[in-house]
Amino acid sequence: MQSTKTTPLIQKPDFFKRGGWWLALGLAFVPFAVLLYYCLKYTVDIPYFDQWEFIPFLEKSYQGTLSLTDFWAQHNEHRILFSRAIMLVLARLTAWNILAEVLTNVALAVGICGLLAYQTSLSLKKLGKAGVNWLIPLCAALVFSLNQWENWTWGWQIPILLNTLVVVAGIVVLNNAPFSWLKFGLAVSFGIMSSYTFASGIVYWFIGLGMLFLVNRQEKRKLTLSLILWTLAGTLTTLTYLYDYTQPANHPSLLLIFQQPVTYTGYVLAYLGSQLRILDNVWSAALTGGLGLVLQGWLLWALWRRGIKFEVILPYLAMSLYAIGGALITGIGRAGFGEVQAVTPRYVTISYLFWIANVVFLYLLVATRRATSSNNFDLKSNLYALALATIIILVCYSSFRARIPLAQRYDRLEAVRTSLIAAGPKAEPTKQQLDELFWVDEQAVRDGLEFLKKRHLSIYRN
């Protein structure tokens, strides 16, 4: 990428300069407020699906027999050590109130949005832009989108929000010079947390290695040592992650990428495009993901032509690469379930990093072109602005549609919860109730309900 002189690329004053910050923050608050409303309204205080497999772990904590092995144990393809610790603390403090886990997810999302606000403000300052950061409400629309509705009503999804938070934090730390060993240590710590929170965290180590090389090129001695230490930390973390790893039962072969390349490709594209899909159709998501990749390639070329410094682009490119890497890794383990599994709402929390990069790139192109153009009607600038508006409109539309599955999930689970409470602690759960809560392992639900009764947790809380 070409570099430019220190002449500011964005010099014109912001629209709504007076009070603009309050307007920007107010617009960012709207999707957050909507999210909080729906979380409070539609969260059902009863364990659901994988949460019933958390109960033996929780029971050990009451017996005083928990060990590091229990925290490190594999769950599906993941090792959720840090997430288990958070969920354990919340369960013990609140008598396992699921709402506490859901609000933790919201708090993690606030952290992600705060980091994006900080990074975008730094990027705009590097371009000479003083004034309102309108990227804050734009990023908030994606971060707080209801399209991730599984993560907003299911406390078990803490790993995905936590993983995204620490990855973004690590990228922000690595991107902002000057280099320091304190920053390096923080970035390594974030890498360990990301790996032991969600499987795609492994991708962070490769991205961080590239960022270390690109950001700290002038300090050769520190650069060499930091690259060696980073590689060692990433390798050790990955090896310990893979130690005694077993493929989950009933999961498709990991060789599917070679056996069914078309299915795998469709899965990856649908994973990336699910945030903006117009139709309830996996191919609509795949088409959107493909168009998003083409758009991002074009935007990177356009930014290079505009002379935008690579250090301004790098953090968002790193976030996008993490989302793409997450899609590739998830596809290896899950594409065998069919492309439709790629549009699972919980994955949106990772894939929206890809779209945040596109939003930032479009915003930079619009802002820099309008600041330096003498033509009041700049066709390219207007086209970029139209593309930016289209992405935000689709995000809002997708978020609006998510109200329906949110309400449907609430109705189903609330009916089960109400009927279990009404039946009393001595009643046996029905087949329908067991299937609704965890059809994969009905015995886990029976045993779990007995534990909840014994310890007065969740629906049997005093």
N, C-alpha and C positions, 0 to 999 in steps of 0.2 A: 504494500500500500504506500502511496506517496505521502510525504509529509508537507506541511505548509509552514510559512513564516508565522510569526506571532500575531499578525493582523487579525483582529476578531472577525469571524465569519458571520456573526449575528450581531448587528449593531442597532437595528431599529427598535424603538420602544415597544413593549408589550401592549396589546389591546387590554382595556380595563386595568391600566397600570395602577390606579388608585383602588385599593381594595381588591386587587386581583388575586392576591394570595388567599384572602378569605373566601373568595369565590371558588378558587381551585380546591381548597381544602373542603369547602362545603360540598362541591361536586363529588369529591372522593369519599366523603362521609355517607352519601346516599346509598351506594351499593353495600357498604358496611352495615348501615342501619337496616336495610332490607334483609340482609343475611342474618343479622342478629334476631330480627323479628321471626323469621322462619325457623331458626334454630330453637328458639324458645317455644314456638307454637307446635312444632312437629317432632320434637325429640320424644321418644317413648322410653321410659325408664325400665327397660328389661333387656337382658343380654340377648344378642342376636348372632346367629351363625358362628363365626370363629371365636366369639367371646366365650362360648361354652367350653372351648378347649383351653381357655385361660383359667378356668376354675381350679383344676388340679394344682396349677402354679400358685394361685391365690390361697388354696387350702394349705399348701406347704408353709406359706408365710404365717398362718395362724398356728401351725404346729411347731414353728421354729426350725424347720428342716431345709429351708432354701439354701442353695449353694450357687456358686458362680456358673456351674454347669447348667443349672436351670435357666439362668438368664441368657446364656450363650446358645442354648438349644435351638435347633432349626425349626422354623415354622414355614411350611411350604418351601419356597426357594430362598427364604429370607432368614437372617439372624437379627432379631429385633431386640437386642440387649438393652439399649437405652430407652426404647419405647416401653418395654416391659417394666423397667424401673419407674417410669412416669406413671404408667397405669396402675402399678402396685401402690404407689404413694396415694394416688387419687382414690383408689378403692378403699384403702384403709382409713383415709381421712373422712370420706363421705359415706361410709357404709355402702360403697359401690353405687353411687348415683351416676347414671350414664350421662346426665346433663353436664356434670363436671368435666367429663372427657370431651364432650362436644364443645364446650366453651374453651377448653384447652386448645382444640383445633382452631377455633376462631382466633385465639390469642397468637398462635403460631402464624396464622395468615396475616395478622396485623404486623408481626415481626417481618415477614417477607415483604409486605407493602412498604414498611418503613425503610428497609434496606434498599429497595428499588428507588424510593424517593431520594434517599441519600446519594445513591450512585448516579442517578440521572441529573441531580443538581450539580454534582461534581463534573459530569460530562459537559453540561451546558456552560459551566464556568470556563472550562478549557477552550470552548469555542468563543469566549468573549461575551456570553449572554448573561446579562444581569436582569433581574426581574422575576416574573412569575414562572414557575415550572409547571406548565400545563400537562406534562407527562404524568404527574402524580394522579390526577383523576382518571387518566386513560389506563394506567397500570392497575389502579384500584378496581376498575370495571372487570378486568380479567381475574385478578387475585380473589375477589369476593363473589365471583360469578356463582349463581345457584346451580349451574350446570355440573358442578362437582357435588351434587346433592348427597351422594353416599357419604362423603367425608364430613358433611355438615349435620348428619343425623346418626352417625355410627361412630361411637367413640373408639372403636378398634382401629380406625384409620389414622390414628396419631402417627404411625411410622411414615406415612407418605408426606404429611405436612411437616414433620420434623426433618425428614430427609431433604425436602425442598428448601427449608429454612437454612440448614447448615451448609448446603451446597451454594446457595446464593451468598451467604455470609463469607464462605471461603473464597469465592470468586471476587467479591468486593475487596477483601483483605489483600489478595494476591495482586489485584490490578492497580492498586494505588501506591505508587512510589513515594518516598524512597524505601528501599528494602531494609528490613530490620529482622533480627532473629526472633523478636517477639511476634511480629506478624507471621513469620514463617512457622513458629510453633503453634499459633492459633490456627493457621491454615491446615497444618497436619492434624491437629485435634479435630477440626471440622471434617477432615477426610475419614478419620477413624469412626466418628459418629455417623457419617453418611453411610459407610460400608456396613456398620452394625445396626442399621435402622431399616434399610431397604436395599434389595439386591443391586439396583441400578447405581448405587453409590460407588461401585467399583469404577465407573466411568470417570468420576471426579478426579481420580489420580492421574489419568492420562491428560485430562484438560489442564489440571494444575501444573503438570510438567511443562506443557507448552507455554502456559502463562509465565512461569518462572523464567523461562528462556527468553521470551519476548519482552518482558517488562524490565528485566534487570541485566540487559546485555552489556552495559557499561562497566559493571563491577565483576571482572572476570574471576577473581579468586573466590568471592562470595558466590558467584553464579555456579562455578564448578562444584563447590562444596554443597550448596543447596540442592543442586540437581542430584548429586549422589545420595544425600540424606533423604530427599523426597522419594527417590526410586526405592531405597531400602525400606522406608516406611510403608509405601504403597505395596511393595512385594510381600513384606511380612504380614500386613493386614489381609491381603488377598489370600495368602497361603493359609493363615489361621482360619479365615472364613471358609475356605474349601476343605479344611481338615475334617475328616469324617463326614463329609457331605454326602447325602443320599438323595437320589431323585424322588420327589414325592410320589406316593402311590397313586395310580390312576391318572398320572399326568402324561401328556404326549411325549414322544421321543424328542430328545434334543437335536437329533439329526434332521428334523423336519425342514430346516432351512435348505438342506440339499435335496431332500426328497420332494418337497413341494414349494419351489422357489416363488411361484406366482401367489400362492396362499400367504406365504411369509411376507412378500412385498406388499400385498394388499393390507395385511395386518399392520405393518409399520406405518403405511400412509394413513390408514384409518385412525390409528393411535394419535398421530400428529394433527389430524383434521377434525377430531371429535368435538373440539371446543366450538367450532364455527359451523358445523353441519346444519343444513337447512331442513333436510328430511330425516325421518326416523329410518335411515337406510345406511348400511355400512358402506355402500359404494359412494354415497354422497359424502361421507366422511373421508373416504380414500381420495376422492377427487379433490376435496378441499385441501387435504394434506399435500397432495401432489402440486396443486397450484401454489400453496404456501411455500414449498421448496423452490419452485421456479421464481416466485416473487422475491424470496430472500436472495437468491443468486443474482437477480437483476439489481436489487437494492445495493448489495455489496459492490457491484461494478459501478453503479451510479455514484456511490459515496467515494469510491476511489477516484473517479473522474472529477468529482467536486473538490478533491484535495483534502478531505476530512482526515485528520490524524488517526492512525490505526489504534492508538491508545484510547481514543474515544469510542471506537467501535468494539474493541476487544472484549469488554465484560459481557456485552449483550450477545456477541458471537459465541462466547463461552457458554452462556446460559442456553442458547439455542442448540449448541452441540451436545450439551448434557441431555436436553429433551430428546434429541435425535438418538443419542446413545441409549437412553432409557427405552425408547421405542424398539431399538434393535435387540437389546437384551431381553426385554419382556416378550418380544416376538419369538425368541428362541425357545422360551419355556412355555408360552401360552398359545402360540398360533395354531397348535393342533386342536384347540378347543373351537376353532373357527374364527373368521375375521370379525364376527359380531362381538366377540369378547374384547376386542381392541377399543370399542367405544364405551366400555364400562366407565361410569362417571368418575370413579375414584382416580383414574389415570389422568384426568384433565389437570389435576394439580401440578403434575410434572410437565405435561405437554404445553401448558400455557406459557412456559418460559420461551418456547419457540415463537409464539405469537407476540410476546412482549418484545422480543428482538425485532420482529417486523414492524411493530408499532413505533418503537424508538427510531429505527432506521428511516421510516417514512416521515416522522416528525422532523428529524434532522434535515432531511432533504427539502421539505417544505419550508422550514425556518431559514435555512441558509440561502435557498434560491430567492425567497421573497426579500431577504435582507440585502442581497447584492444585485437584484434585478432592477433595472430602470423601467421595465415594462410593467404596467399595471395589470395586464392580462398575460400571465406567463402560463402557457398551456401545460408544460410538464409539471409545474408547481401545482396547478389545479388538479391534474390527474393523480398526483401523489396524495393530495388532500382528499380526493374522492376515494382512493383506495383505503386511506386511513379511516375515513368516516364509515366506509363499508364494513371494515373489520369490527369497529366498535358497535355498529348497529347489529351485526350478526351475533356478537357476544351478548348484547343486551337481549336480543330476540331469543337466543338459546337459553339464557338465564330465565327469561319470562316463562318459557315452555316447561322448564324444570319444576315449576310449581305442581304440575299434574302428578308426576311420579312421587314427588315428596308427599303429597296428600294421600295418595294411594298406599304408600308404605305405612304412613301413620295410621290410617284406618285399619289396616290388617293387624299391625302389631298392637295397637291400642285395644282392639277387640280381644286379642289373646290375653293381654295383660289384665284387662277388666274381668274376663271370665275366670282366669286363674285366681284372682283375688276373691271374687264372689264365691268360688267353689270352696275356698278355705284351704288351709295348709295340709289337711289330711286327704284331700281328693287327688286322684290320679289324673295326670294330663291326658287329653284325648289324642288320638292319632292325628287329627287335623292341627291341633296346637303344636305337637311335636314337629310335624312337617313344616309348619310356618316358621318355627324358631330355628330349626337346624335339621333339615331332612337328611343330611349326609350321615348323621350319627344320632339317632333318637335316644340311645342309651346315655349319651353324654348329657342330654337335656334332662333326663330323669334323675341322673346322679347329681347334676348341677342344681336342680330345684331342691333336692334334699339338703344340699350344702347351704343354699341360700336360706332355707327355713331354719337350719341349725344355727347359722351365724347371724340371722336377722339382717340379711343384705338385700339390696335392690328392691324388688317388689314386696319382699317380706320385711323391709326395714321398719323398725318400731315407729 
